[in-house]
Protein backbone atom coordinates (compact mmCIF):
# COMPACT_ATOMS: atom_id res chain seq x y z
CA UNK A 1 0.00 0.00 0.00
CA UNK A 2 2.71 2.54 -0.78
CA UNK A 3 0.15 4.99 -2.10
CA UNK A 4 -3.56 5.69 -1.92
CA UNK A 5 -6.03 8.16 -3.42
CA UNK A 6 -9.66 9.19 -3.38
CA UNK A 7 -11.67 11.12 -5.93
CA UNK A 8 -12.13 14.86 -5.13
CA UNK A 9 -15.92 14.75 -5.55
CA UNK A 10 -16.36 11.94 -3.07
CA UNK A 11 -14.02 13.56 -0.56
CA UNK A 12 -15.90 16.86 -0.86
CA UNK A 13 -19.26 15.18 -0.29
CA UNK A 14 -17.95 13.38 2.80
CA UNK A 15 -16.49 16.63 4.18
CA UNK A 16 -19.81 18.49 3.72
CA UNK A 17 -21.81 15.70 5.41
CA UNK A 18 -19.44 15.54 8.36
CA UNK A 19 -19.45 19.33 8.70
CA UNK A 20 -23.25 19.25 9.06
CA UNK A 21 -23.02 16.59 11.76
CA UNK A 22 -20.31 18.60 13.51
CA UNK A 23 -22.40 21.76 13.47
CA UNK A 24 -25.49 19.96 14.73
CA UNK A 25 -23.54 18.37 17.57
CA UNK A 26 -22.82 21.72 19.18
CA UNK A 27 -26.45 22.81 19.27
CA UNK A 28 -29.24 22.14 21.75
CA UNK A 29 -28.49 20.40 25.01
CA UNK A 30 -25.10 18.90 24.10
CA UNK A 31 -23.18 21.27 26.36
CA UNK A 32 -25.08 19.98 29.38
CA UNK A 33 -23.00 16.81 29.14
CA UNK A 34 -19.38 16.32 30.17
CA UNK A 35 -16.43 15.81 27.86
CA UNK A 36 -14.98 12.34 27.31
CA UNK A 37 -11.79 11.57 29.27
CA UNK A 38 -8.34 11.44 27.67
CA UNK A 39 -7.16 7.88 26.92
CA UNK A 40 -3.79 6.50 25.82
CA UNK A 41 -3.79 3.17 23.95
CA UNK A 42 -0.59 1.12 23.64
CA UNK A 43 -1.05 -1.76 21.20
CA UNK A 44 1.31 -4.58 20.20
CA UNK A 45 0.33 -6.54 17.11
CA UNK A 46 1.48 -9.62 15.25
CA UNK A 47 0.75 -9.05 11.54
CA UNK A 48 0.55 -11.62 8.76
CA UNK A 49 0.64 -10.75 5.05
CA UNK A 50 -2.29 -12.16 3.14
CA UNK A 51 -1.18 -10.48 -0.11
CA UNK A 52 1.21 -7.77 -1.29
CA UNK A 53 1.17 -7.30 -5.07
CA UNK A 54 3.56 -4.74 -6.56
CA UNK A 55 4.25 -3.24 -9.99
CA UNK A 56 6.23 -0.07 -10.64
CA UNK A 57 5.86 1.56 -13.03
CA UNK A 58 2.36 0.39 -13.90
CA UNK A 59 2.57 1.36 -17.56
CA UNK A 60 3.50 -1.99 -19.05
CA UNK A 61 7.25 -1.64 -18.53
CA UNK A 62 7.27 -2.90 -14.93
CA UNK A 63 6.74 -6.49 -13.77
CA UNK A 64 3.95 -7.39 -11.35
CA UNK A 65 5.11 -9.66 -8.54
CA UNK A 66 4.14 -10.80 -5.04
CA UNK A 67 6.33 -9.10 -2.45
CA UNK A 68 4.92 -11.42 0.22
CA UNK A 69 6.52 -14.36 -1.64
CA UNK A 70 9.91 -12.74 -1.06
CA UNK A 71 9.55 -11.58 2.55
CA UNK A 72 7.29 -14.41 3.72
CA UNK A 73 3.87 -14.16 5.32
CA UNK A 74 5.06 -13.31 8.84
CA UNK A 75 4.25 -12.75 11.63
CA UNK A 76 5.78 -9.26 11.83
CA UNK A 77 5.79 -6.98 14.84
CA UNK A 78 3.35 -4.07 14.38
CA UNK A 79 3.04 -1.61 17.30
CA UNK A 80 0.52 1.21 17.50
CA UNK A 81 0.06 4.23 19.79
CA UNK A 82 -3.24 6.11 20.07
CA UNK A 83 -4.33 9.15 22.07
CA UNK A 84 -7.98 10.20 22.34
CA UNK A 85 -9.32 13.24 24.16
CA UNK A 86 -12.65 15.00 24.54
CA UNK A 87 -12.75 18.59 23.26
CA UNK A 88 -16.46 19.31 23.88
CA UNK A 89 -19.53 17.29 24.89
CA UNK A 90 -19.92 14.47 22.31
CA UNK A 91 -16.82 15.62 20.40
CA UNK A 92 -13.39 13.95 20.49
CA UNK A 93 -10.01 14.13 18.81
CA UNK A 94 -7.99 11.00 18.15
CA UNK A 95 -4.33 10.73 17.11
CA UNK A 96 -2.69 7.51 15.87
CA UNK A 97 0.90 6.53 15.11
CA UNK A 98 1.05 3.13 13.40
CA UNK A 99 4.42 2.07 11.96
CA UNK A 100 4.72 -1.14 9.92
CA UNK A 101 8.04 -2.42 8.60
CA UNK A 102 8.98 -5.83 7.25
CA UNK A 103 12.01 -7.32 5.51
CA UNK A 104 13.04 -10.71 4.26
CA UNK A 105 14.97 -12.70 1.71
CA UNK A 106 13.46 -14.94 -0.93
CA UNK A 107 13.62 -15.45 -4.66
CA UNK A 108 11.95 -14.39 -7.90
CA UNK A 109 10.68 -17.22 -10.10
CA UNK A 110 11.06 -14.97 -13.18
CA UNK A 111 13.02 -11.85 -14.19
CA UNK A 112 11.51 -8.69 -12.64
CA UNK A 113 11.79 -5.07 -13.76
CA UNK A 114 11.12 -2.66 -10.88
CA UNK A 115 11.65 1.12 -10.92
CA UNK A 116 13.67 0.90 -14.13
CA UNK A 117 16.06 -1.77 -12.81
CA UNK A 118 16.28 -5.40 -13.90
CA UNK A 119 16.37 -8.23 -11.36
CA UNK A 120 17.14 -11.79 -12.43
CA UNK A 121 15.20 -14.86 -11.36
CA UNK A 122 16.73 -16.06 -8.10
CA UNK A 123 17.62 -14.69 -4.69
CA UNK A 124 16.58 -11.17 -3.69
CA UNK A 125 16.25 -9.13 -0.48
CA UNK A 126 13.18 -6.97 0.08
CA UNK A 127 12.05 -4.30 2.53
CA UNK A 128 8.54 -2.93 2.90
CA UNK A 129 7.51 0.02 5.07
CA UNK A 130 4.05 1.49 5.55
CA UNK A 131 3.94 4.05 8.36
CA UNK A 132 0.62 5.73 9.10
CA UNK A 133 -0.03 8.96 11.02
CA UNK A 134 -3.66 9.97 11.60
CA UNK A 135 -5.78 12.68 13.18
CA UNK A 136 -9.51 12.06 13.67
CA UNK A 137 -12.44 14.18 14.75
CA UNK A 138 -15.47 12.13 15.83
CA UNK A 139 -18.95 12.82 17.17
CA UNK A 140 -21.05 10.60 19.48
CA UNK A 141 -24.44 10.31 17.77
CA UNK A 142 -25.83 7.47 19.94
CA UNK A 143 -25.17 6.65 23.60
CA UNK A 144 -27.43 4.24 25.49
CA UNK A 145 -27.06 1.71 28.29
CA UNK A 146 -25.93 -0.97 25.85
CA UNK A 147 -24.41 0.77 22.84
CA UNK A 148 -22.30 3.81 21.91
CA UNK A 149 -21.72 4.89 18.29
CA UNK A 150 -19.43 7.61 16.96
CA UNK A 151 -18.80 8.91 13.44
CA UNK A 152 -16.15 11.25 12.12
CA UNK A 153 -13.42 12.07 9.62
CA UNK A 154 -9.78 11.00 9.60
CA UNK A 155 -6.86 12.69 7.89
CA UNK A 156 -4.11 10.17 7.23
CA UNK A 157 -0.51 10.73 6.19
CA UNK A 158 1.05 7.54 4.88
CA UNK A 159 4.80 7.22 4.42
CA UNK A 160 5.59 4.13 2.38
CA UNK A 161 8.63 2.50 0.80
CA UNK A 162 9.58 -0.67 -1.09
CA UNK A 163 13.25 -1.60 -1.60
CA UNK A 164 14.71 -4.50 -3.60
CA UNK A 165 18.36 -5.59 -3.44
CA UNK A 166 20.09 -8.21 -5.55
CA UNK A 167 23.87 -8.34 -5.66
CA UNK A 168 25.05 -4.80 -6.33
CA UNK A 169 21.65 -3.62 -7.55
CA UNK A 170 19.36 -1.75 -5.15
CA UNK A 171 16.32 0.36 -5.99
CA UNK A 172 13.59 1.97 -3.93
CA UNK A 173 10.05 3.14 -4.55
CA UNK A 174 8.90 5.63 -1.90
CA UNK A 175 5.69 7.58 -1.55
CA UNK A 176 4.33 10.03 1.02
CA UNK A 177 0.86 11.51 0.78
CA UNK A 178 -2.41 12.50 2.41
CA UNK A 179 -5.57 10.35 2.37
CA UNK A 180 -8.99 11.40 3.78
CA UNK A 181 -11.00 8.61 5.43
CA UNK A 182 -14.40 8.12 7.06
CA UNK A 183 -14.25 7.04 10.71
CA UNK A 184 -16.72 4.84 12.64
CA UNK A 185 -16.57 3.62 16.24
CA UNK A 186 -18.96 1.26 18.05
CA UNK A 187 -18.98 -0.03 21.61
CA UNK A 188 -21.13 -2.80 23.13
CA UNK A 189 -21.05 -2.94 26.93
CA UNK A 190 -20.85 -6.38 28.55
CA UNK A 191 -21.69 -5.61 32.13
CA UNK A 192 -19.86 -3.19 34.42
CA UNK A 193 -16.21 -3.92 33.58
CA UNK A 194 -16.09 -5.30 30.04
CA UNK A 195 -17.03 -4.27 26.50
CA UNK A 196 -16.56 -5.04 22.83
CA UNK A 197 -15.33 -2.20 20.62
CA UNK A 198 -15.32 -1.83 16.83
CA UNK A 199 -13.32 0.81 14.97
CA UNK A 200 -12.88 1.63 11.28
CA UNK A 201 -11.04 4.15 9.12
CA UNK A 202 -12.06 3.50 5.52
CA UNK A 203 -12.78 4.91 2.07
CA UNK A 204 -12.74 3.58 -1.50
CA UNK A 205 -12.61 5.15 -4.94
CA UNK A 206 -12.15 4.05 -8.54
CA UNK A 207 -8.36 4.32 -8.13
CA UNK A 208 -7.90 2.57 -4.83
CA UNK A 209 -9.07 1.88 -1.32
CA UNK A 210 -7.95 2.04 2.31
CA UNK A 211 -9.50 -0.01 5.14
CA UNK A 212 -8.31 -0.30 8.74
CA UNK A 213 -10.85 -2.38 10.69
CA UNK A 214 -10.47 -3.61 14.26
CA UNK A 215 -12.43 -5.40 16.98
CA UNK A 216 -11.40 -5.66 20.64
CA UNK A 217 -12.49 -7.25 23.88
CA UNK A 218 -11.69 -4.72 26.62
CA UNK A 219 -11.57 -5.47 30.36
CA UNK A 220 -11.27 -2.75 33.03
CA UNK A 221 -8.75 -3.53 35.76
CA UNK A 222 -9.60 -0.38 37.71
CA UNK A 223 -10.86 3.15 37.03
CA UNK A 224 -7.70 4.09 35.12
CA UNK A 225 -6.26 0.98 33.48
CA UNK A 226 -7.82 -1.50 31.04
CA UNK A 227 -6.42 -4.36 28.99
CA UNK A 228 -7.56 -5.60 25.60
CA UNK A 229 -7.10 -8.34 23.02
CA UNK A 230 -8.35 -8.10 19.47
CA UNK A 231 -8.03 -8.56 15.75
CA UNK A 232 -7.30 -6.07 12.98
CA UNK A 233 -7.39 -6.07 9.19
CA UNK A 234 -5.39 -3.54 7.15
CA UNK A 235 -6.27 -3.63 3.45
CA UNK A 236 -5.81 -1.24 0.57
CA UNK A 237 -3.72 0.13 -2.24
CA UNK A 238 -3.84 2.06 -5.45
CA UNK A 239 -3.55 1.54 -9.19
CA UNK A 240 -2.13 4.38 -11.28
CA UNK A 241 0.29 4.89 -14.14
CA UNK A 242 3.25 5.29 -11.80
CA UNK A 243 2.64 2.26 -9.57
CA UNK A 244 0.35 -0.60 -8.58
CA UNK A 245 0.29 -1.95 -5.04
CA UNK A 246 -2.47 -3.74 -3.14
CA UNK A 247 -1.78 -5.38 0.21
CA UNK A 248 -3.68 -6.99 3.05
CA UNK A 249 -2.45 -7.66 6.59
CA UNK A 250 -4.27 -9.57 9.33
CA UNK A 251 -3.37 -8.85 12.96
CA UNK A 252 -3.70 -10.31 16.42
CA UNK A 253 -3.42 -7.50 18.95
CA UNK A 254 -2.96 -7.03 22.69
CA UNK A 255 -2.51 -3.88 24.72
CA UNK A 256 -3.34 -1.49 27.53
CA UNK A 257 -5.51 1.59 27.86
CA UNK A 258 -4.73 4.29 30.40
CA UNK A 259 -7.29 7.00 31.27
CA UNK A 260 -5.70 10.28 32.32
N, C-alpha and C positions, 0 to 999 in steps of 0.2 A: 504493500500500500504506500509506495513512496510519494504518490500524489493523489489529490482528490479534488473534485469540482462540483458545483451545483449551478443550475441555470439561473440567470439574474431575475427572471420573472417569478420563478418559484420562491427564491429567497426574499424578494420584495413582498410577495403575498404573505409569507410566514411572518415577516417583520411587522406588517400592518396588523395582522390578527393578534400577535402577541402584544403589540402596543395597546390595542383596545382592551385586552384582558388586564394589562398592567394599570391602565387608567381607571378601569372599573374597580380594581382591587383597593384603591385608595379612597373610594367614596363610601358613604353610608356609615355603618357602625364598625368598620374594620379597625379603627384606631382604639376601640374599646378593648381590644385584645392585646395580649403581650407578644413581644417579639420572640422568635425561636432562639434557643441557646446556641452558642458557638460550639462546634464539634470538630475534632481532629480525627481522621481515619488513617490508620497505618495498615496497609494491606500487603501481604506477600502472596505471590501467585506462582503456580507451576503451569507453564503454557506449552501446549502441543500444537504444531503446525498441521492443519488439515489440508491446506494447499498454499502454494506461493508461486504463481505463474508470472514470468517476467519476459518482456521483450522491449529492447531499446536500441535504436529507434523503432517505432511501430509503423514504419512506412514501406515495409517490404524488404529493407536491407538488413534488419536485425533478425536474430533467431529467437523464437519463443522456446523457453525451457522452464523446467520445474526447479526452482531454487531449493525447495524442501528436499529434493532428491540428493542435493549436494550436502546440505547442512544436517540432514536427518530431521525426524519429526519432533524430537525433544524427549523429555521436558526441558524447558528453559526457564530460568528465574526471571520473574516479571513483577517488580515491586510497584507500588502506587501510593501516593500521598494525597489526601483530600482534606480541605478545610471548608466548612460550611458555617455561615453566620446569618442571623436575622438582622435585617436592616429596617424593617417596619412590620407591623402586624400583617401576617400572611405572606410577607415578601422575604426572600433569602438570596444571598449570594453564595456561590460554590466555586472553589478553585481546585483544579486537579493537575498533578504532575505525574505522568505515566510513561516512564522510559521502557523501551523494549529493545534489547540487543541480542543477536544470536550470531554464532560463527561455527563453521565446521569444514571438514574436508571430505570430498567425495570424488565423483568422476562424471564426466559428460559421456553419453553413449553415442554422440555425434559431434561434428565440429559446430562451434557456436560463435556467432558474431554479435558482440555486445559493445555498445558505445564506440563503434568504429574500429574495434580491435578483434582479432581472430584468435579463438581458443580451440585447440585441437581436442579430439576425443581422448579422454583419459583423465588423469588426476587434476583436481582444481580445488583451491581454497576459496571460501565465500564468507562474506560478512553481510549482515542485514541489520539495519537500525531503523526503528520507527518510534520516535519520541513524540509524545503528545502533551500539549499544555492547553488547559481549558479554563474559561471563565463562564459561569452560568448564572443567569437570573431566573428564579422560579417563583411561582405564585401558588399558594394553597387554595384550590377551588372546592375541595370537599374534605371535611374533617368530622368524623362521627366516632362513636364508641368502638366500632370495629375496623373502620377503614380511614386512611388519609391518602389523598391524591394531590399531586402538584404537577404543574405544567410550566414550561419556560423555554428559553432560548440559550444556546451554548455557542460561544465563539471559540473555535479550536485552531491552534497553530500546530501544524505537524512538521517535524524536522526529520526527514527520511534519507536513507543512504543505502546503496547496494554496491559492494566491492567484490571483484573477482581477481584472483591472482593465480597465475600458472607460469612456473619458471620465472623468467625476468619480466613477464608481462603483467601489469596491474592496471586496472581501470575502474573508475567509480562513477556511478550515477547518483547525484544528490538532488534533493528537492525540498524547499521550505515554502510553506504557503498557509493561507487562512481558509478555513472551511466553516460555514455556518451550519448549525444543527438544531433540530428540535429536541427538547428535553422532556422526559416524563418520569415521575417518581410515584410509586405506590407502596403503601405499608398496610399489612394486615396484622392486627394485634392478636397474640395468642396468650391471653391471660395478662397478669400484672407485669411479668418480667421477661417476656419473650415476644418476638414478632418476626414476620417474614417481610422482606423488603424487595422491591423490584425497581430497577433504574435503567434508563435508556437515553443515549444520545444517538440520534439517527437522522438521516436524510438520504434521498436517492434522486438522481436525475438521469437524463439520457446518456450522459458521459461517464457516470460512475455512481458510487454509493459509499456510505460510511455508516456502520452499525456497531455500537458498543452496548451490549445488553448484559445485565447481571441480575442475579437473584441470591439473596443471603438469608440465612437463619441467624438472628441476633439474640443474644442472651445478656441481660443486665446482671453484672456482678454486684454493683451498688449504684448509688445515685450518679456517680461520675464515670465509671468504667464499664464498658460492655465488650464482649467478644463475639466474633462471627465466623462462620464458615459459609462458603458459597461457590457458585459457578459463574463463569463469564464467557461470552463469545464476542470476539473482535473480528469483524468481517468488512471488507470493502476494497476499493481500488478505483482505478480510472483507466480509460482507454482513449488516447489521443494520438496525434501524429508523432509526438516526440517520444512517448513511452506507453507501455501497457503493463499493468501490474495489478493483479487481484490476489488477495491473501485472506486466509481465515485461520484464526487461532482460538483454541478452546482451553479454558483455564479451570483449575481448582484453586480456590482462594481461602485464606485464613487471615484474621487480623484483629485489631483492637480499635475501639472507639473511646475517645476521652472527651467528656463534656466540660468546658471551661466555666 
